[in-house]
Amino acid sequence: INAEYMGIFEGAANTNILNEDYHVVHHQYPGAHWTQHPRLFEKHRDEYVANQATIFRGTHAMEIFFLAILKKYDVFADKFVDLSGKLTRKEVVQLVTTRLRTCSW
């Protein structure tokens, strides 16, 4: 599993079309029907925890784009979902910063 796959939980209702909140599942199972995404997410939850999957809550793709180009890593940390419950805020900021370092905007 690629830990850099991303998902968004509890995004705006009009952006969660076809279970897009489970975007990480779409990358793992591109041919899976969207109704299966929640079940497949739960099936691999332990792997997402182990790999510190990049998941955010209460946002949407455009906000993530602008947060990235504006380097608002502290806001990313506020929206980050730590599935393990073990990361400190500083560790979350570092994780997001590291994963975004290849962006060259």
N, C-alpha and C positions, 0 to 999 in steps of 0.2 A: 504494500500500500504506500502510495506516495503521500507523505505527511503534508505536503504543500497543497493538496487538494483542498478546496474550500467549500464551506457551506454557510448559510445564513439562517438562523432560527428567528421566528417571530418577526419577520420583515413586514413591510406594509402589505396589507391584504391583497392589494391589486398587483403586487409583484411576486406573490407566491403562486404563480400559475403552474399547474401540473407538478406540484410538489417540488418546485425549484429550490425550496429551502434545503432540500437534501442533495445539493449539487455534487457533493463528494461521491454519492452513490452513482450519479450519472457518469462520472469518470471511470468508476470501477465496473459498472454494468451499463454501457452505453445503449444496449438494446433492450434493457428492462423497461417494462411499462411503468409509467410514472406512479401508478397506484401501488406498486411494489416497493417504492423507495423507502418509506418509513420502516418496513420490515427488514429490508436489506441493510439499512443503517444500523438497526439494533443487532443484526447478525454479526456485524463487524465492529461494533462499538468498542470492544476491548482493544482491537488493533488501532482504532482511531485514538484511544486514550494513550496507548503505548507510543504512538508516533506524534503525539501532540498535534492532532489535526487542527488546521486553521479554520475555526468556526466563529462566527460573530452573531450577536443577537441584536435585534431591533434596528436593523439598518437595511440598505439595499445596494445594489451594484454601483450605481452612480455615486453614492456617498463614499463607498469604499475607494472608487477611482480617485475622487478628489482628495480624500484623506491621504492617499498614497502619494499623489503628486505634490501635495502641500506638506508632506512629511509630518503629519499629525499623529505620531506614534502613540502619544498619550491618550488620544481619543480612541484609537484602535484598541488600546489596552482596556479602556472602559467597556468596550463592546465585545471583547474576546470571551469566548466560552472555554474555560479550562475544564475539560471533561474529567481530568484526574483530581481536580480540586487541590493540587499541590503547588502550583506555580505562584510565586510572589508577583506583585505588579511589575517590579523591576525586571523579573525574568520574562514576563509577557511582553513588555516593551522591547527587550533585547531579541526575543524570538521573532516578533513582527518585523523589527528593523533588519534582522538577518535575512528573513525570507523576502523582504522587499529590496534588498541591496542590488539585485540584478536589474531592477527597473531603472531606466536611464532617462526619465523625463526631465 
